[in-house]
Amino acid sequence: MLEDFLFKHALMNIETTSYSASLEALFEDTLSWQIQPDRTLFEQLVPNFLNSGDGFRYASFSFEEMADHIDRLGNATEHLFRCLEHFMAHATEEDYRDLGITNPQLIRLIKMSWAADDKCRHIHPALFNGLYGNLDYSIDDAGQHWIYEFNGNTPVLTYESIVVQHHFFTEQRERLENVDQFNGLSEAWQRFFMQIRDRHGRLNMAFAGFNALVNDTLTLETMCFAAAEAGHDAVILELGEDLEYDSYSQKYYRAGHDTPLDYLFGLFPWEDYDRQALSAFIANYENLIDTGRGTIIAEPPYKLLLSNKAFMAYMTRIDPEGSLKNGFIPTYLSPEPLAGQRYVCKPVYGRMSSNIQVFENDALIGETDGDYAGSSVVYQPFRDMIQIGDCWYQLRMWLAPQETRAGGDQVFTPVGMAVRRSTSALSMNVETEEFVPHVYRRKI
């Protein structure tokens, strides 16, 4: 039986239909010739999007709604990076402390990574800007989108948003007439890597993370596949084991190989690197800036600022009207501006909806568990996720570098969408959420 839940103002339809996909079909696009982790790890993830019983749920948007999402989130992304430029030009030590960044090594790396493209004019500047990020947001009853946060260097839903979405759409396209999907993240990566190849030739690239973590593995495989398809020598490495830094040449190497890496993507939070690792990154950047022969690092350390939730407090302070207009939830470093309201308290580096607290009239009314207790926090007015029936939905807009028409500059723009569903009004994580494929209906 087909259930049709209509969200207010027709912002999203949630429907169910029959859908099936085998593990082999879903994972046939991975680089199994490079890395073959235990398939039971994948099986732990797959039930999150392979529903049973009443069928497989998918989200349906109109053409106008999808176009509006893309335009508005594109404007919000431009505003986000304008605020980043303002921070890098004007930030004081106090501004860094407000973000909880006090490690002088990390601050130095942020500044070096921001200046690297100006210092190394012979290298395509896009190589210094990283590959991706995403905006998590919801929509209220009036149709206004509200951005909860920017996520960078996170693997959650990357593979599902690309491959699972593609499999669903391919299987359902004939049954669902006059529909399309917004699923261009992998293609954006391939275009990016091809433009780099055209400029610099075939590069020696590595994508490093922890292969025992299923989300990390799937993300690295998908990204590495895009680089290999574009003609680069791309491999997946185990961070800390397969990756070596040579202090003499001041470059990174694949363990056991003599050829230095031209490009290194590390799927690991910058705030969690230890002193020794940060020292190596600093030496590499010094070599890169002084001689142009170091290893290019992605995601660059300055992207840490965007992933820090206190950066939205900086945006609220320097441009409250512009940030509000672009849908960024007002964010503060103390709860005083939200007195008498329902508000949330969340860690500045919190992931997986961890350690979120909800207050009403300054009394705690709900919270989630996690590993960030005692860390720096921010405060935001409570913004509900989209509720349909007894479930809550959150939207994610994927961002990737794309070449502008004028001058060939690379800017981050929306390239894909993901919908996620949870039975919790507060939590979106791999234990409580499901990935929901989407379609949008074109004009006839």
C-alpha positions, 0 to 999 in steps of 0.5 A: 500500500502506497503511503503519501505524507504531505509536509506543509506547503508541499515542501516534501512528499515521502512515499513508499515503493518496492525496492531491492538491491543486493550487496554485490550490486551496491558495492560493485563500484568500489575499488575492491582491487585495492582494499577488501575490508570484511564485508560484514562491516558493509552489512552493518551499514546496509540495513540503514537504507534497505527497508522492509515491510511497507516498502522503501521510502523515498523523498519527492520534490517538485522541480521548483522546490529543488531549484529553490533549494539549490539556489538558496543553498548556493547563496548561503555557501557564498555567504559562508566563504565570504565570512571565512575570508573576513575571518582570515583577514581580520581574526585576532587571537581572541577570535581563535580562542572563541573557536576553542583553537589555542594550539599555536601549531594548529593556528599556524597551519590554518594560516599557512594553508590559507596563504599557500595558493598565493605563495605557489602561483605555479600550482592550480589554486583549487588544489589548496581548497579541498574537495567537499563539505556539506550543509545540514539543514531543515525547513520550517512551516513557512518554507524557510530553510535553517542551516544547522552546521557545515560538515567537513572531513566527515564520511557520513552518507557520502557513499549512500548519496552517490552510489545508493542514490544512483542505484535507486534512481536507475531502478525506479526511473521507468516507474516514476515518470518525469523525474530526475535526481540531484546527484552530482558529487562524484561527477564534480570530483571527476571534473575537478580531477580532470581539470587538475590533470589537464593543468599538471598532468598525472599526479601521484595521489593518496586518500588516507583514513582508517579502513576498519571504519565502514563509512571512511572506507566507502568515502575513500573508495568513492573519492579515489575512484573519481581521481583514478577515472580522471587519470591520476595514480590514486591509492587508498592508504591506512592513516598512520601505517601506510603513510610516511613523512620524510623529514629530509625531503619534507614530503609525504610518501606511500610506505615502501615507495620512493616516489613522493606523493603530490596530493594527500587527502586525509579523512581525519579531524584536524583538531585530533592530530597530535603534536608530532603529526602537526609538526610534520604538516608544518614542515611540509607546508614550509617546503611547499611554500618555499620551494613549491615541491611539498605534498599538497594537503586536503582537506586544508587545515583552514577548513577546520574553521568552517566545521567548528560550530563556533564559526557560526557564532562569529558569522552571527557577530560580524554579519547578523542580518546577512547570516540570518537572511541566508538561513544560518541559525543564530549562534552564540557563545553563551545562553544569555541571548536566548533566555526564555526561549527553547534552545540547544547547546552543542559541542563546537566539534561534536559529531554524530549528534553527540552531547546535544542538550535542549533547554526550555526556560533554562531547564534541561528537557532533553539530551543525547549521549556522546564523547564530547562532554566538557568540551567547548559549546555553542548555543542556538535557538531550537529549530525543529527538523521536518516531522512527518508522522512519528519520524523526523527528516533532515536535508543535506546539501553536498558541496564541491569545487566547480569551475566558474564561467569567468576566469576558471576559478574554482568555487564551492557550489551545491552538487547533490542532496541527501535526505536522512530520517530518524525516529529521534527528534534530536539525533541523526547518527548511524544507529538511529537514522536511515538514508532516504533516496530522492527524486524531483519531478520535472516540468512537463 
